[in-house]
Amino acid sequence: MAATVQTEPQVLARAKQRLFPEDAPDQYVVADTQFAQEQWLAETPIPERTRASLAPFNHVRVGSGYPDLVGVGRINDEVLAIDRLGDQPPLIAVEAKGATSHGTTDVERGVVQAHDRLGEANVAFLAAPTGAITQSTRTLARQVNVGVLGVDSETVTVLERPRVVGTRSPDEATAIRFQASAQGVTDRSFGLNHPKNYLAVPLAVVHDGATDDLVAERVVGAVADARRGAVFLGLLDRGPENGLTPLGREVVRFGLREYGSVDDALAAFGAWKRSRKRFVDIAPRWGQLTRRVVYAYPATQLLVEELQCLHDDGFPSPSLVEFVEYLHATHPTFTVELFLRGDGDVRSRVLTDDGGLRRPALTDGGVYHSPTVFQLKAMLYHAGVLTERGSEPSKLDPETDTWALREPVSGH
């Protein structure tokens, strides 16, 4: 019986499943935007199931090119030649090769491409149909420290195990590392749009009373969202106990200094329930603390610095569309991950095969990531960083939604 012909997208999808099992913690992985298209090799369709398994898509530069797959995750030790370095999960690049229109599979070129990624990735793999991988291919891969995955219709076999290497972290790779961290922007990152709901959680954690009851009674009923947002802002640890981080302990110290006790500090939050007024205006000292907390969130620093650059260039009040286009020119991977929803349909609508932006799609509020354009923006408004609060994607007009600094620095 003849072996099933495997295209590059199919090979890549099976390699992804092997290296990045669904629901594994501390991982994030994207496939290159070329795999978001409906056709492969002009006449071969990419099955919808394959595209769905490869989503989300992004065009991430690693080394001198764009790997087929880039991810951060704690891959199984059986895949590696030695234990991983340090406590952080490695950045992994995968180059896939499948059958071409001529019936050939250029596996040697895949090894060379994968090796190029090791200047910035910790681990690199070639994934290809098992029958196309010769002994000379394996020898070459072993010599240059590239892992080899033999892909069949039902199994993926580790033929060569690579070593983890230390690398620098360029901007593009940092974006993927950020998304894999406890603070990465996901659909579950920020469920509430007022920072007070997160600042109160460390106080409730150290209070003698039941944490969840205190948050529900004095702050907000959406307790799970409050806890989750406190984790993403770096106030609580990600573990099951949700212990305080150094930043979370600083919030408690502030409360003790201002009110004398944790209970009195929590009591103050009752006055701000359902308030729509800017937090920094009605509670200036809490507002300043909020500013410090949101600045510790990595995405904030990028947004503020780029808005300052736009202000310096004579564009003090860009629309969301203008801001995304500007940001994408200098930080393409971060821009996609921060602003665009991760499902395949959205990214295939907005991104071209080579990672460019389709401007007409950017005018649709539904393509944007709510935790960024609604919740995070609202928090930056309450902290006195931005001039306007955020909007839900369903109510968002990207061409009139303004992103502007409340206090830009002039003449610096």
Number of C-alpha atoms within 10 A of each C-alpha: 3 4 9 9 14 19 22 23 23 26 25 28 22 24 26 23 13 19 19 20 13 11 7 11 13 16 24 20 24 22 27 22 26 20 25 29 16 15 13 18 12 8 9 11 12 19 13 12 10 17 21 14 17 26 22 24 30 34 26 26 19 22 18 11 13 22 26 24 27 27 25 28 22 19 18 12 11 10 20 17 14 12 12 20 13 8 7 13 19 23 29 25 28 31 28 30 27 23 18 15 13 6 8 11 22 15 23 18 14 24 28 16 24 31 23 20 25 25 17 23 28 23 28 32 30 29 32 31 26 17 11 17 21 11 9 10 16 19 13 14 25 18 8 15 23 30 26 30 28 21 28 19 14 6 13 21 15 18 17 21 22 22 20 22 17 17 14 12 16 14 17 17 23 16 22 24 23 19 21 22 19 20 19 23 23 19 13 13 22 27 19 21 22 25 28 21 24 30 27 28 30 27 27 23 23 16 16 11 11 11 17 18 13 23 25 14 12 19 27 22 15 14 20 14 18 26 26 22 25 27 25 22 25 20 27 25 18 19 9 6 9 16 17 23 16 13 17 26 17 16 23 25 16 18 23 16 12 14 15 12 16 23 18 13 20 22 16 15 17 13 10 16 14 10 10 9 11 20 23 19 14 13 12 14 14 21 20 16 17 24 20 13 22 20 18 15 15 13 20 17 12 15 16 19 13 16 23 19 14 18 18 15 9 10 15 18 17 20 18 24 23 20 21 22 18 17 20 17 12 12 16 23 22 24 21 25 23 23 18 23 22 21 14 20 16 18 23 22 16 20 23 17 17 13 22 16 20 14 14 10 16 23 17 17 23 19 22 25 22 29 25 26 24 21 23 25 24 25 26 27 25 28 26 22 22 22 17 19 20 23 20 17 18 12 9 20 19 23 15 13 20 21 24 24 22 14 11 17 11 8 5 4
